[in-house]
C-alpha cells in the first residue's frame, strides 16, 4: 500500500483538491510508519525465536502484533490530524506536486524520531541475537574440544 500511495501521489496531487491531498498525505504517512513498525516487530520476533527459544508462549501473539503493527502508526497519524489537519498538504510554496507533511517539526517528530526509535530497537535486537549466536558457537566449540581428547 505504501508503494501504491507513493506512486499515485503526484497524480492525485495534480487535482488541486485539498481534501484529496490531505487524505493521500495521511495514507502515505500511515503506511510509512506501519512499514517501520512491522520492521521492528520482525526484529522482536527474531529475538523471541533465537534468544528466548524455550518457554516463550505469548497468548494471541499474532493479534497483539497486528494491533501494534497497525495501531501504533494509526495513533501517531491521528494525533497529527487532531493537532492540525493542515500539517498535511501539497506544499504550495514548493514547485513539486507531492502531498506530504508540510511542517518540518511535525516531520522530524512523527517520521524521523519514529524511525530512529524503531532503528534503535532493531539494533538492540540484532546485537542480542548476535551475542546469543556467538555464545552458542563458543559453547559448541568448547564441547567439541572436550570430546576430542
Secondary structure, DSSP 8 states (H G I E B T S, - for coil): -HHHHHHHHHHHHTT--HHHHHHHHHHHHHHHHHHHHHHHHHHHHHHHHHTS-SS---TTHHHHHHHHHHHHHHHHHHHHHHH-GGGEE--TTSS----EE--HHHHIIIIIIHHHHHHHHHHHHHHHHHHHHHHHHHHHHHHHHHHH-
